[in-house]
Amino acid sequence: MVKKVMRDGQVGVLISHGWGSGFYTWGAPLQAIFDEKLIYLIENEKFDEAVEYAAEAYPEVYTGGVHDLRVHWIDEGVEFFIDEYDGAEDIVFKENVNWITA
């Protein structure tokens, strides 16, 4: 079970908005996008510390996108996926996807 940061019924999720390299979409494990310490560091704009922490906590992960991480607060239970284009990640909610049935 992945531990999540909760505030007012919402879950903190980290995504990288910068061009060039993503975070989750570039190999960070699911736990990393919900990581309590990483969320704290990003919210407090301690980006260099966040890079160091991510490299130590997740040594297999490319940390190039950590400086561009931002916290998004999503209602608990809402389904989503993280999409990426040229390194810039975005949250896509299940309710906004028009599935096609064969």
Secondary structure, DSSP 4 states (H G I P E B T S, - for coil): -----EETTEEEEEEE-SSS--SGGGT--HHHHT-HHHHHHHHTT-HHHHHHHHHHH-TTS--TTGGGEEEEEEETT--EEEEEETTEEEEEEGGG------
